[in-house]
Amino acid sequence: FEAKVPIVESLKILIGETENKYLRRHLSDLSDDIQGGMPMSGAMARHPEVFSRFYVAMVRSGEESGKLEEIFTFLADYLERSYELARKARNALIYPAFVLSAFVVVVTLMLVFVIPNLANILLESGQKIPIYTRIIIGISDFLRNFGVVLLALVAVLAVLLVRYSRTEGGRAYFARLLLALPIIGGLYKKIYLSRIADNLHTLLSGGITVVRALEITAEVVGNEVFRKILLDSMDSVKSGSMISDAFSRYADIPRLLSQMIRIGEETGKLDYILKSIAGFYRRDVDNFIDNLVSLIEPILIVALGLGVGVLVAAVLVPIYNISTAF
């Protein structure tokens, strides 16, 4: 668009440069629809798996205001910010998840294949076995005898939880559970608040009405708790309330955010205030993740060291007692 290339020509260039066959097919359909006389926003709306309601609404506002080039610049910046925020959060959680998963697998293999052989030696010795060693042996016997049943139960439970999470009540429950988790819950809450402020800023800057901006943001925020807050706030705004008044009724919305929005509403600079709020929460998330990453490694080392130490002590102490007895 900046090079003043027509929409259809721009799409043809993108189709030629796109290596992803799935995306190329959707772009080709989009080009055909536009050539057939359909507006770009309408053509995009036919591909919700690629273009979200947020994206389509922004493009429609650009078409209506004649600022399509500016809107795409807004969208490019927004998508880059959203991707960077999600990437940071994902990377912060991948490392501890991988280490803990590997630890669980190794311990399980030891309990199933190594501990039983050592347990036979200890039992045949006739020596008194410490209580913590008996607990380890008991866990080992349980996994060997009922491990398959336990695995099947976990699989069934996982399927049931997935199905429940797709219901309205399940989405609300897991959304609330995520926000209630220690440490991680606070991180995700800041991510959602940053997303809300960023979405509202981008939509309002693109000429979308406040009511419509709240509705679209509710659909793309990604958390059922905040989705309900935004939809309830939309109804309040329809009734004549200000956004700040609507937000102030909810404990999940910090007072700082609602008060800053009130300043923006009173001064007529709501889009600027929302941009500042989004930037504030992005920096807060960045600092939070940096601190979390710096703490994760020593915490994991200590926790895993204790776990391995307990397992080794439960095996070596009785063996040492046997050797000294002879």
ABEGO torsion letter per residue (X at the ends): XAAGBBAAAAAAAAAAABABAAAAAAAAAAAAAAAAGBBAAAAAAABAAABBAAAAAAAAAAAAAGAAAAAAAAAAAAAAAAAAAAAAAAAAAAAAAAAAAAAAAAAAAAAAAAAAAAAAAAAAAGBBBBAAAAAAAAAAAAAAAAAAAAAAAAAAAAAAAAAAAABAAAAAAAAAAAAABBGAAAAAAAAAAAAAAAAAAAAAAAGBBAAAAAAAAAAAAGBAAAAAAAAAAAAAAAAGBBAAAAAAABAABBAAAAAAAAAAAAAGAAAAAAAAAAAAAAAAAAAAAAAAAAAAAAAAAAAAAAAAAAAAAAAAAAAAAAAAAX
